[in-house]
Amino acid sequence: MSADLAKQIDRITYRRLTQEVASRIARRHEMFLSSRLGGTRANFRYMDLSGLDLSGMRLSGADFTGAILSEARFEGSYLNEAIFFAADLRRACLRRASLINADLRGICLRGADLSGAELREADLRECMNAERTHSSGAWVSPTNSELSVVANVQSRLSEASLGGAIAMQVDLTDSIMRDCCLAHAKLHNASMRGAILQGADLEGADLTGADLEGAVIAGARLRDTIFEGANQTRLLTDEVVGRGTTELPASIEHILDRHLRWVQSDGADGQVALLGDFDFRCVGGLGTRDLSALVAPGATFFGLDLSGARLCGAQLNGADLRCANLRGADMRGVNLSNAQLTGADLRDADFGPLSVGKKRVLPAQLRRATVRYCQAEGADFTYADLKDADLSHTNLVGASLRNASLSDATLTGATITHAAFRDVFAVGVVGVKLLP
């Protein structure tokens, strides 16, 4: 890229729209679709609509090329054949939206919610005509004389060099796509790490070369789905992960009953449950059980209802608790080091210290835990060890982190309104500035 081109790009700015203006453009588009006088096709190219609400609008065929739509709401909107080429839809809400045959090439949907959305025959291939600037980190079309900015993307977005251009891959990392229809969608080389595709319709979808590491396709419809060359490391399916019930020395109910007797008798009766690497998805009613001091490192609790459960002192290091409901759970002194909790409901959960005897206190361990996109309003992390933990985009409104260790933790995009950070240890914390 020439120096003159880079200088021109640095002067480009997006046009920021107000809710009133965006709604007016959308209403005129609805008139256009109905062939009514005064109707005009919506043109949101390279505009900033971040945080705006266009839910329930009929916007089929609208042009959102390169638009910034982060945290925008399109819940229940009709977006069939709309153009979202290289748009930024991070953390956007597209629940139950219809995107049939939409152009989603090069789109960034990191952390977006597409539960129940219809994406039949949508085009989610990588876009091939974008080149990245070194000065601004933005994406531009080198063939466009107006030097239009396409989208700002996170530094982790994959790139592939093709004929001097950069192939910008669709980013669906950590997106929630439960019951989403992606039948016959083109997802070549898409980045889908950690994406929740539980119950999704992927019939005939082409996932050639896609990165599905840590993604969830349990309950998904997979007839004629193409996975050629896809990265399926730690892909969560309907198959048992680790150990199942057939590999236990006794029935799971018997093991948990003996564990309860052990807890209630302070170890005098029963036996502690040793369930490392066990897949708990087949076990019902866990939220009503006392699982204190459970030993289950590397276990799978994905999507389970553990609201109000007693897990104090449990050894759950490396466990998968993504999308689990832990609202109001007793997690005092729990060991969740290296655990996965992305998308979990942690509201009012107690991650405070556990008193062990008269003089010993056991703080909760969440070192290197992944706690992204969680709801943690009112949660108690007093004295918790969150060193190197990733709390990106987690809602911590009203949470207590008094005396917690946040050394080298990541809080990028986290909401910390009214959160208590008194006496917190926060050397090297990333994403927010915590005053001493």
N, C-alpha and C positions, 0 to 999 in steps of 0.2 A: 504494500500500500504506500502511495506517495505521501510526502510530508504535507503537501497542499491538501490532500484528501483528509488526512488526519486532523488538520487545523479546522477544516469546514465541519467535520463531525463533532468536534469539541464545542461548537457553537449551537448545535441542535438541541432544542428543548421540546418536551412534550407539552401539549396543551391540556391543562387541568380543567376538567369539567365539574360543575356543581351538580348536585342531585337534581335540581330544578331543570337545568339545561339538558342533562342526560335523559331525564324522563320525557321532556318535550320532544327530543329527537326520536325516542322510542315510540311515542304516540303517533308521530307523523309517519313512522315506518309501518305501524299497524294500519294507518289510513292507506298507505301505499299498497299493502298486501290486499286490501279490500277494494282497490281501484277507486278510492274516493278522492274527490277534488282536494287539492292541497297536500296530498300524501307525497312523501319523499323517502327514497331508500336510505336507511341509516348508514352513515359513514363515520365510524369511530377509529379510523386508521391513525395509529401513532398518538392516540389520546390517552390521558391518564384518568381512568375511572376507578381507581383503587378505593375500596371501601364503600362504593355506591351500591344501591339496591335496585335491580331491574327484575325482581322476581315476578313470575306470572305473566311476563310480557311476551307478545308474539313478535319475535325478532328473526324469523327464518330468512336466510339470505343476507342478513346484515354483515357488514364488513368490519371486523375487529383486528385487521392485520397489524401486528406489532404493538397492540394496545397494552397498557399496564392495567391489569384487572385483578391485582392481588387483593385478597379479602373481599372482593365484590360478591354480590349475591344474585344468582340466577335461578333460585329455587322454583321448580315447576315451569320454567320458561321454555318457549318453543324456539329452538335455535337450529332447526333443520337447514342443511346446506349453507349455514353461516360460515364465514371465513375467519378463522382464528390463527392464521399463519403466523408462527413464531410469537404468539401472544404470551404474556406473563399472567398466569392464573394461579399463582401460588396461594394456598390456603383459601381459595375461593369456594363458595358453596354452590354446587350444581345439583343438589339433591332433586331427583325426579325430573330433571331437565331432559328435553328431547333434542339430541344432537345427531339425528339421522343424516348420514351422508355429509356431515360437516367436514370442513378442511381444517384439521388440527395438526398439520405438519409443523414440527419444530416447537410445539407448544410446551410450556412448563406448567405442570399441574402438581408440583411438589406440595404435599400436605393438603391438597384439595379434597373436598367431600363430594363424591359423585354417586352416593348411595341411591340405587334405584333409577339411575339415569339411563337413557336409551341412546347408545352410540352405534347402532347397527350400520355397518358399511361406512363408518367414519374413517377418514384417512389420517392415521397417526404416524406416518412415516417420517424419517428424518428429512429436514429441508436441506437442499443441496446448493442453494445460491446465496449463502450468507458468509460473510467474511468478518472476522473479529478485529476490532481496533485494538492497538496496544495502548493507546493513550486513555481511553475511556472505559474499555471493557465492554462496550456495547456491540450489538450485532447490526450490520448494515448490509444492504443489498448493493454489491458493486455494479450491477447493471442498471440501477435506478439513478437517473440524472439528478433527482432531488436529494440524494444521499439520505434517504429515510432510515431512521433508527428502527430496528425490528424489535429487540427485547433485551433487557438486562437480565443476566442469568447468574446463578451462584457459581462460585469458582469450581465446584465439584462437577459441573455439567460435563458430560463426556464429549469429546471432540474427535473427529476422524478426518484426516486430510485426504481430499479427493480432487485431483486435478487443480491444485492450488487454492481450492475453496475449502471451507470448513463445513462438514456435515453435522448440523446441530440436531442432536437426538431429542426425541420427545422425553420429557422428564416427568415421570409419574411416581417418583420416590415418595414413600410414606403416604400416598394418596389413599383415600377410603372409597372403595368402589364396590361395596356390598350390593349384590343383586343387580349390578349394572349390566346392561346389554352391550356386549362388544362383539356380537356375532359378525363374522367376516370382516372385522376391522383389520387394518394393516398396521402392525406394530413392529415393523422391522427395526431392530437395534434399539428399541425403546429402553430407557432406564426405568425399571419398575422395582427397584430394591425396596423391600418392606411394604409394597403395595398390598392393601387388603382387598382381595377379589373374591371373598367368601360368597358363594352362591351366585356368582356372576355367570352370564351366558357368553362363553368363549367359543361357541360352535363355529368352526370354519375360520377362526381368527388366525392370522399369520404372525407368529411371535419369533420368526427367524432372527437369531442373533440377539434377542432381547436379554437384558440383565434382570433375572428374576430372583436374585439372591435374597433370601429371607422373606420372599413374598408369600401370600396366603391364597391358595386356590381351593381350599376345602369346600366341598359342596358345589363346586363350579361345574358347569356343563362343558365338556371337553371333546365332544364328537368332532372329528376331523380337524382338531386344532393342531397347528404346525409349531413344533418346538425345536426345529432344526438349528443346531448351533447355539441354543439359548443356555444361559448360565442358570442352572437349577440348584445351586448350592443352598442348602437349608430351606428349600421350598417346602412349605407346609401344605400337605394334601390331606385326604381322608385316611391315608395310611398311618398306622401307629408310629409315633416318633419315639425312638429309644425303646424302653420296655413297655409291654402291654400287660394285661391281666393274666395272660397265659404263662408269663415268665415269672410270676410271683409265687412264693412258697405256700401261700394261702390266699383265700379270696380277699379282695381289697376291703370289703366290709369288715371282715374278721380282723385284718391288720389295723384298721382305723379304730375299731372297738377296743382292741388291746392297747392301742396308743392312748385312748381316752382314759382307760383305767390307770395307765402309767402316769398320766398327767395329774389326775385327781388324787392319786395316792402318793404323790411326790416320789415316784420311782419304786415304791414298795411292792406294787402289783403291776401286771401287764408288761408291755414291752414297747420301747420307743419305735416308731415307724421309720424304717430306712427305705426310702422310696426315691433314691437318686435316679435321674433320667427316666422317670415314669411319666406316661402320658395320662394326665388326669381328665382329659376331655370326655372319657367314658364314664366318669364318676359323677353322680348327681348329688345335690344337697350339701355340697361342701361348705356353703355359707353358714349352715346351721351347726357345723361341727367345731369342736375345740381342737385346733391343729397346732397348739402351742408346742414349740421345740421340735416340730416336724423336721426330719432330715431328708430333704429332697433337692439336692443340687442338680441343676440341669434339667429339672422337670418342666413339663409343658402344661400351662394353665391358660392357654390362649382363649380369650373371649368368655371365660367362665364367670359366673355370678358368685363373688366372694364378699358381697356387701355385708358388713357387720361381723365378718369372720374373725376368729382369734388365731393369729399367726405370730404372736409375740415370741421372740427367741428362735423362730424357725430358721433353718439353714437352707436358703433358696438361692444361693449364689449361682449365677449363670442360668437361672430359670427364665422361661418365656411366659410373661404375664401381659403380653400385648393385648389391648382392648378388654382386659379383665375389669370387672366391676369390683373395686375395693373400697367403695364408699363407706366411711365410718368403721373400717376394719381396724383391729388392734394389731399394729405392726411394730410395737415397741421392741427394740433390740434385735430386729430381724436382720439377717444377713442377705442382702440383695446385690452384693458386689457382682459386677459384670452382667447383671440381669437386664432383660428387655422388657420395658414397660410402656413403650410407645402407644399412645392413644388410650391409656388406662384411665379409669375414673377413680381419682384419689381424694375426692372431696371429703373433708372432715376425717380423713384417716389419721391415725396416731403413729407417727414414726419417731416418737420420743424415746428417751432412755428407759431401759428395763432394770429395775432393782433386783439384784441377785444376792440374797443374803443381806446382812446389816450394813456392810461397807462397800460392796461391789456394785457398780452401775455399768450396764451394758448398752452403749449407744447403737442406734441403727446404722448398718453399714450399707452404703449405696455407692461405693467407689466404682468409678467407670461404668455405672449403670446408665442405660439409655432411657430417659424419661421425657421424650419429646412429645409435643402435642397432647399433653395430659390436662385433665381438669383437676386441679389441686387446690381449689378454693377452700380456705379454712383448715387445710392440712397442717399438722404439727410435725416439724422437722427439727425440734429443739435438740441440740447436741448431735444431730445426725452427721455422719461422715459422707459428704458428697464430693469428695476430691475427685477431679477428672470426670465427673458425671456430666451428661448432656441433657440440659433442661430446656432446650430450644423450643420456643413457641408454647411453653406450658403456662397455664393460667394459675398464678400463685397469689391471686387477690386474697388478702386477709390471712395468708398462711404465716406461720411462725417458723423462722429460721434462726432463732436466738442461739448463740454459741455454736452454731453449725460450722462445719468446715467446708468451704466452697473453693478451696484452693484449686486453681486451674480448671474450674468448672465452666461450662458454656451455658449462658443464659440469653443467647441471641433471640430477640423477638419475644422473650418471656414477659408476661404481664405481672408486675410486682406492686400494683397499687395497694396501699395499706398493709403490705407485708412487713413483718417485723424482722429486722436484720441486726438487732442489738448484739454487740460483742461477737459478730460473725468473723471467721477467719477467711479472708477472701483474696489472698495473694494470687495474682495471675488470672483472676476470673475474667471471662470473655463475654462481651455482649452488653454489659451494663456497668455503670460506674457506681460503686457502693461507697458512700461517704463514711469515714471512720466515726 
